[in-house]
Amino acid sequence: MIRIRQLRKSYGSNHVLHGIDLDVQPGEFVVMLGLSGAGKSTLLRCMNGLARADSGTLEVGGMDLMLGGGRHSRRELARHVAMVFQHHNLVPRLSVRKNVLTGRLGQTGTLASVLQLFRESDIRLADQCLERVGLAHKALERTEALSGGQMQRVGIARALAQQPQVILADEPVASLDPKTARSVLQYLRDATRELGIAVVCNLHQVDYAREFGDRVLGLAQGRMVFDGSPQALDESALQAIYHAQPTAGQGAGQGAGQGAEPDTPPGTQAIGPAGLHAQAPVPASWMRASAPAGGL
């Protein structure tokens, strides 16, 4: 599902990824740990096509993202790769079901998307995805009425509705309390395991990595310093992940956790609900919707 060899990425003179190697199999739940600035988010951006790697091999969901200069449309990527975000990126005024149906936009024609017309099979799929995350009873409610944990579960259902081969999750529980966070991770892991979807999930919580990960990765200063089972994540491994010293060629302020990886790469802007990374864009007419329409 994911095959990476000697992947490198720089922003100007700032070398963010240094020769990353990684394989992730169908149904495998891989947790990635590392300080802020270690390269985790940049690696996810490369895997979802938002950032273009400089060199190496990068195959995700059967797509060669280095082929043709790494240029792929979001609609094309949405057929293979889904995202779960830290801040949901839902449309609050739409119904829960319609937010899940935005995961089908990559397989829906432009006119049907604008008019909010979906096949009966897509609606059934959306309801099945909501069932998987325990929210089938909320399908017709407006999303803005949900709690933060419920919104994140809607985000998972939307990702599942894309029927992807790969799900990338960028700190999906960072803003949730521990009980809710564990519930969200449980739903994500169980659903993707049952469906054979490969998952790479960025987290900051070591205990969650041990509890939910099939495998744990550790990045430090753009290098893979740990790749093993949760049981092997001992103190020496944590020392390598969180206490690495700056290497030769890294200037002051570019060590781990000190700006080695820009939050928003130069020349780009943060992306909100109308442009969901690897998801097809939500039509503007959806954003203006004042209430659930058409029974959805």
Residue, then its C-alpha position, 0 to 999 in steps of 0.5 A: m500500500i505504501r512503499i518509500r525508498q530514500l525519500r528526500k525533501s528540502y525547503g531551500s537550504n532547510h533539509v527536512l527529510h533525509g533518505i526515508d525508507l518505509d513500507v506499510q501493508p494493507g490493514e496495518f496501523v502505523v503510528m509516527l512519533g517525533l518532536s515538532g519539526a522532526g519531519k512528520s507532517t512533511l512526510l504526510r504531505c509528500m504521501n498525500g501529494l500536497a508536497r513534492a519530494d525532491s528525490g526517491t521512490l514514493e508509491v501510495g495506494g498503487m500510485d507512483l507520486m514521483l511519476g510525471g513530476g509528482r503532479h496528480s489531481r486531488r480527484e485522482l488522489a481521492r480515489h486512493v488516499a484519504m485524510v483525517f485532520q486535527h481540526h475536522n475540516l467539516v462544513p458545520r451547517l451541513s448535515v452529518r450525512k452530507n459531510v460524509l458524502t463529501g468523501r464521494l466527490g472524487q467519484t461524482g461528476t461536477l454537476a451532481s456535486v454542485l447540485q448535491l445529487f448522489r446515487e443511492s449506493d453512495i448514500r447507503l455507503a455514507d450510512q454504513c460508514l457512520e455506523r462503523v463510527g457509532l453515529a448512524h443515529k446522527a445522520l440527519e443532524r447538523t454537524e455544528a450540533l456535535s461534540g468535538g469527539q463526534m466531529q472527529r468520528v464524522g471525519i473518519a467516516r468521511a475518509l472511509a466513504q472515499q473507499p481509499q487504500v490508504i488513510l493518513a491522519d495528522e494528529p487526529v486527537a490532539s484537541l480531545d480529552p484522553k477518554t474521547a481520544r482513545s475512543v476516536l483512535q479505537y474507531l479508526r483502528d478497528a474500521t481500517r483493520e476490518l477494511g484492509i486500509a493502511v494507516v499512517c497516523n501522526l501522534h505526540q502521545v507515546d502511550y497512544a502509540r503503544e496502545f493502538g499502533d501495530r508498528v511505531l515509527g520515530l522521526a528525528q531531524g528528518r531521519m527514521v531513527f526507530d521502526g519497530s513494535p510498540q513493545a520495542l519502544d523502550e527508553s533508549a528508543l524514546q531517547a533517540i526520537y526525542h533527544a537527538q542532537p543537531t547533525a553537521g550542516q544543521g544551523a542553530g535553530q534547525g535542530a529537532g523541534q526548533g523549526a526544522e520543518p515549517d508548519t506551512p511550507p514556503g509558498t503555500q497557504a493553510i487549507g480549510p474545508a474547501g480544499l481538503h488536501a487529498q480529498a476532492p474540493v467541496p463546491a462553494s454552494w455546499m459551503r453556503a448551505s443553511a440546513p440539511a436539504g433533500g432528506l440528506 
